[in-house]
Amino acid sequence: MQKLFINGKKELSGKISISGSKNASLAILAATILSSTSKLVNVPLVEDIFTMIKLLKFIGLKISIKKDKNEININNTNKKIKTLAPYNLVKTMRAGVLVLGPLLSKYKKAKISLPGGCAIGTRPVDLHLFALKKLGAKIKIKNGYIVADAKNGLKGANINFPKISVGATENALLAAFSAEGKTTINNCAIEPEIKDLVKFLNKLGGKIKIVKRKIFVNCAKSINRRISHKVILDRIELGTYLIAAALVGKKIIINKINPSFIKSEIQILKKMGVRISVKGETVIILKSDKIKKINVSTQPYPGFPTDLQAQLMVLMTRAKGQSKITEKIFENRFMHVPELKRMGANIEIINKTAIISGPTNLTGAEVMATDLRASVSLVLAGLVADNRTVINRIYHLDRGYELLEKKLKNCKARIKRV
Ligand code: EPZ
């Protein structure tokens, strides 16, 4: 098993480039089931993407990757499509459940392994199934699989989500794409990744509009033959490097960003005293000495994202006084806390709130990654801690961060994979 070795306290300076969005790419890859020929560019070459490609190939799509160009070409003209997503491919990558909607929409049936839980929570899919039933699908759960069919095709409907869910919104969109008539999705998620999926579906022939937290879908009759799409940048990777810069940056420059994706993050970092400036598509972070305490709750977009909660907690260890971070999205997303405490962080958890007292000097230690975002918070802690930090189980990192060591080394970090 590979490990990461980090010698901390090295000031970072330089430019960091942000890769394409893992989560937008996963939803759009699922959507290529609806297309015949698609080219995706700016796709991050990370493990979850390769797992999704494996699943689409199993279903019967022809896929080629041009690694040097972060480009994926998908060809879906195969007549023998398997409308099945097997357990071994869904258990490690929950987003595999996103093939349910397009398979139902195009082939009127699907058998998808229930994704099961993961380190951060039970990860139910009841909202996904709720939406598909509204569109007329018959759904049974059998031997750990979702068995869905819509013999006479899906019919447009009014879907009122009781709770905001990114994945359920995506599955509802992908199913409603070719559902007869009109569909309205209320109380939907509006993350930038959802908007990028809508952009892709509209290129495909969809007539989809997002207005506040409502999505209006008109059935797509004609499907465009060949389309290409550039995936948006990864706002969580961007937020991660902004926090790294706030922790140990001297001067970090990140170009070609879309500041509207990270409004809440920039607001919070400025409130914490981070010297951050945005000019057009460039963000610059300068050495920030006095980090101020703050209280934050994770929220659906455009609130502060749960995927940056672990990373912000590391910055809070540098703040004077007590900071609080409340995790409102997932039920078990504090797995990084015991590891950060082993590095000297002073953190107490009361229900869903972590109370971080600072400033504390973190010390290097041997630690273990547990999930994607917890593992990157340990990298951030290693960068700011004294001595050496060794991070185990870094396959979690490889699921969602492209060229992490290279990007940090380019800014003079002392980090190596062994
Ligand atoms: C997506 O997960 C992202 N994953 C997650 O990123 C992200 O943390 C999450 O959205 C929230 O922003 C991908 O896009 C592949 P949800 P998803 O449905 O869709 C509950 C990362 O690190 N819920 O918005 O699974 C659920 O348990 C990953 O890149 C139901 O109750 O998240 C959670 O408490 C981690 N029933 C809440 O809703 C359902 O049917 C939000 O989950 C579905 C979800």
Boltz pocket constraint, residues with backbone or C-beta under 6 A from the ligand:
constraints:
  - pocket:
      binder: B
      contacts: [[A, 23], [A, 24], [A, 26], [A, 95], [A, 121], [A, 122], [A, 123], [A, 124], [A, 125], [A, 126], [A, 127], [A, 128], [A, 129], [A, 163], [A, 164], [A, 165], [A, 166], [A, 167], [A, 168], [A, 189], [A, 306], [A, 307], [A, 328], [A, 329], [A, 330], [A, 331], [A, 372], [A, 373], [A, 400]]
      max_distance: 6.0
